[in-house]
């Protein structure tokens, strides 16, 4: 009966007819290694086709080929595998998930699913929706404004000194309409709760994307000879160039100095380091007497002892959240769960020894939590919810 079940799931998988529950079951069967004999013919045929298709570009139909290729590689080499699904920075309508866990069955699974609104298996006690566009704005005059996705159309929030403020479709915009006055330097604060994100356009044209559990302090308009903002949490910046008025991001006692550039700063309290990742341009990271000038593709890590280290990183991984993805590369389970905790606004509790598992892969952030957990469950982990707690067990 189990052989019959596997054959049915395999054929439906190749025809892209599996729902999320069946995909999770199929992955478990593949991972067990008991059905390799039934896949040998498919491996030979599909990998030959894959080599041919690779020359002309990636297509959706390659999903089953890559699954079998992964399976073959894992059998030959038990070390973790990283498979590039498609060229970096190109995010289409297909969610690609490649979860790789050392030492458990085949150790690798790959699924491609169409973006669809289907209910995932009930791995947890309740469905937990993903985060969305929501924030709280405190204006310099003390007014507090709730921001959410209830209105897609842009609307005026009013005039604040020399700045005109608009909001709509998950974006808050400040536009300078007159010369700055002393009162315009009053600090505005945009706070994004857990389970939220928001896009902010500062009065100088700088674009800022705030991740869950983050806040930014900024003036309605910039006056004087410099532009200074203060960050808690994580944000991606595209700074408007102005050599005469340098831009600085202050995070605790660290300072990121820029002229015009694209970079990401991650400074959550529950992370061990404060990370500044440069995508384009140049930034200087300073803390006390320590200073490091970054080149594109480099990340400065400020450690708790005040030292700064610099290393090359995968920038796509660092800014995946801005592009609507979770992207992991040999990440431990605690790193994965910290990101899920912020986006789905749940508290993570571990029972048993689950912290040795490593994962590589990506998935869209607009999935319900249970849809994501359905994939992780295939690695041997189990999940349940108790109130706002997500409990992880081996």
N, C-alpha and C positions, 0 to 999 in steps of 0.2 A: 504493500500500500504506500509505503514511503517513497519507493522508486517511482510509482505512478504520480504521486504528489509532486515530486521534483520535476519530472518530465513535463507535467502540465504547467508548472510555474516557469520553467525554462522557456517553453514555447511562448507563453504569454509575455514573458520579459522581453524576448526578442521582438515581439510584435508591439511592445509598449502598451500593454493592456492591463498592467498590474496597478492596483490601488496601493496606498501607503502601507496598509496592514499586510498585504501579500508581498510587497517589496521587502519588508522587515523579515518575514518568514523565509523568503527566498535567500536573503543574505545569510541567515543563520544556517541554512542547509548547505550553501556553498562553503561557508567558513568551516563546517565540520570536516571537510575533506573526504567524505564518504562517497561522493558522486563524481570524482575526477574522471573515472573511466568513461562516463557518459559525455564528458566535455571534450575528449581528445580530438574527435573528428571536427568538432566546431572550432577548436583552437587552430588547427592546421588551416582550415578553410578561411576562417574569419581573419586571421592574422595576415594571410596572403592578400586578402581584400584590403585590409587596413594599410599595408605598405603602399598599395596602389593609391588609395584615397588620400594618404598623407601627402602625396605629391601635389594634389589639387586642392588641398584645404580641408578643414574639419567640417563634418556634417553631423546632424543629430543622429543619424543612423549608426554612427560609430560607437554608440554606447555599449552594445554587447561585445564588440571587438575588444574594447579597452578592458572590460570586465575579465574577459578570458585571458588577455595579455597579462593583466595584473596577477591573475591566478597562476599562470605559468611562471612568472617571475618569482612569486612568493615561494613556490615549490622548490625553485632552484636556489634561492637566496633568502633566508629568513629575516634579513635586515629590513628595516623600514624602507618603503619606496615612496618617492614623491613623483607624481605624474602630472605634467602640465596639460590641462584639458584644452586650452586654447590660448592664443596670444594674450599677454598681459594687457590690462586697461581696456579690454573689450568685453563688456558685460551684456549678454544677449538676454533672451527670454527663457533660457533654460537654466535651472538650478543644478549645479554640479556638486556632488558630495563624494569625496574620496576619504574614507576613514581608514586609517592604518594603525593597528595596535600590535605591538610586538608580543610574540609568544602566546597568541590565542587563536587556535585553529589555523585557517589559511592566512589570517592576519590582514586581509585586505578586501575591501568591498568598494565597488563604484556603482553609483546610480545616477541616472539622469532622469529628472522628472519634469514634465510640463508644469508651469505655474498654474495651479488650480486650487479651488476652494473645496477640498474634500476633507472630511473629518479623519484625523489620525487615530490610531489605536488608543484606548484609554489606559495609557501607561501611568498617568497620574490621576488623582481623584477628580480633577476638573480641568476644563480647557482654559489655558492661559494665553490671552491674546498678546501679540507683539506690541512693542512701544509705538509711539506715533509723534506727530508734531504737537508738542505742548510745552509751555514755559510760563513763568511768572515774571513780569516786568515791573520793576520799581523805578519810577521816574525820579529825576533830581529834585522835584518839588514834593516828593513823598507819596504821590499817587501810585496805587498798585493796580496793575492790569493783568487779568488772566488771559493767556494766549492759548488757543487750541486750533483744531482743524475744522471747527464748526462752520467757518466761513471760508470758502475757497476764493472768493473775489477780494481784491485789494480794497482796503478802506482806510480812511484817515483816522489817526488817533489824536491828531491835533498838532498845535504848534507849541514848541518848548524853546523859548528864547529864539535863537537863530536857526533852530532845526525844525523841519517838518517831519512828522513821524507817520509812517504807513505800515499796515500789517495785512497779511493775506497769504493763503496757500503755504503756510509754514515758514514765512519769511517776515522779518521785522526790518524796516529800512529807515535810516536817518538821512535826511538831505539838508545840507546847509543852504539856507536861503538868504542870509544876510551876514554882515560882519559879526564876528563873535564879540560878546560882551562878557564881563567878569562872571555874570550869573550863569552863563552857558557852560562853565567848567564844572558845575555841580555833577556829581557822579550818578549815573544810571546803573542799574544792576539787572542783568538778565539771568534768571535761575531756571535751569532745566532739571526737572526731577528725574528719579529713576523711572525708566519706562518712557522717556521722552527724548526728543532731539529738536534742534531749532537752528535756522539759518538767519544770520544777522548781517546787515550791510551798514557799516559805520559811515559817518558823515564824510569821511575822506575818500570813500569808494572801496575801502578794504572789506573783503568778504570773510565772514567767520562762520564756521559750522560747529555748533556745540553738541557734544555727545551727552548721553544719559548721565545724570548725577553731576552736572557741571554748572559753573556760574562764571560770568564775565562782568567786571566793573569797567565802565568807560564813560567819557563825557559825551554830552549831546553833540558838541562840536569840539574840535581840537584847537586850542589856542597856544600861543608861545612857540618855542622852537623845537618841540618834540611831541610825539604821539605816544602816550602810555596807556596800556590796559592791564588789568590784573585778572589772572585766571586761576580757577580751582577746577580740577577734573581734567577733561580732555577737549581739545578744540583743534580744528584745522583752519589755517590762515592763508588767504591769498591777499597779500599786502599791496596796496596801491603805492606805486613808486613816487617818492618825493625826497630827493637827496638833501634838500634844505631842511627837512623836518623828519629826522629818524624815527622809526617805529620800534617800540619796545614792549615785550610781554613779560610781566613780572609774575613769578610763581614762587610764593614763600620768599626765600632769600636768594632765589636764582633769577637771573635776568637774561632774556633772549633779545639780542639787538639785531635789527634788520633794516634794510633800505627798501627793497622791493622783492618779494620772494614768496614761495609756497612752502609751508612747513606744518608739521603736526607736533603738538605738545600734549603729552599724557602725564598727568600729575594727580592721580587718585591717591587718597590716603591709604588704601589697602594694598597698594603696589609697593614693591621694595625700592624701586628707583623712579626718578622723574626723567622721562625720555623725550628728547627733542629730535625729530626726524626731518631732515631737509630733503625736499623734493626738487625744487628749482631755486637758483640764486645762491645766496650766501647768508649765513647767520653766525653770530658769535654768542656762545653760551658762557655766562660768567657766574661764578659763585665765590664770594670772598676774593682771595688772590688767585683763584684758579680760573683759567679762561681757555676756551677751545673754539677755533674757527672751523665750521663744518663745510664740506663739499656735498653736492647732490648725491643722494644715496647713502649718506652717513647718518648715524644716530649718536647723539651725546647722552650718556646716562649719568645722572647725578646720584651718587650713592649716599646712604645715610651718614657716612663719615665725612661728607663734604667733598670727596674726590670726584673727578669727572673722567670717564673713559669714553672713547670714541671707537665705533666699529661700523663696518658696512652691513646694511640690512636690506631685506626685501621691502621696499617702500609700499608695494601693493598690499602687503600684509598689514603694515602699520596704519594705512588709511582705508582699509576695507570697510570699516564702519560707515565712513562718509559715502561710500558707493553702494550702501545697502547690503553689505555682506558680512558674515562671520568668516574669517579666513585664518586657518591655523596651520602652522608648519612645525611638526614635532613638538606640539604644545602639551604640557601636562594637564591633567584633568582639572586641577585647581585654577589654572589660567583660563581654561575654557569656561568653567562654571562662574568665575568672576564676571566675565563678559555677559553670560546669560543672566546672571543675577541683576545686573544693572539694567539690561534691556527689558526683561520681563518683570522686574520689580519683585523678585522673590529672594528669600533668605536661603542660603545653601547650607545643608547639614550633611556631614559624612558619617556613615556607619560602616565599620570594617575598613580593611586596607584597600582603598581604591586609588590612592594617589600615585601609583607607579605607572599607570597607563599613559600612553602618548598618542596624540592624534594629529593627523594631517588632512586638511580638506577645507571645503567651503560650502556655505549654504546661505540662502537669502534670509535676511533679517525680518521679512514680512510673513514668515511662517509662524503658526501657533507653536507654543513651546512643545506641546505633545508631538507635533510633527517632527521636530528636531530630535526629541528624546526617542522616538521610534527607531531612528538610525543608530543612536548611541546604545540602545538596548541590545542591538545585534552584536556589540563588542563584549557582551557579558555583564554590563552594568544594569542595575535595576533602579527604578525611580518611583517615588510616591509623594503625594503632597499632604500636608497637615496644616490647614489654614494657609498662611503665606509662606510656609517652609517647603522647600523642595529637598527631599531626603534621598541621598545617593548611597546605594549599597552594592557590594560586589555580587 
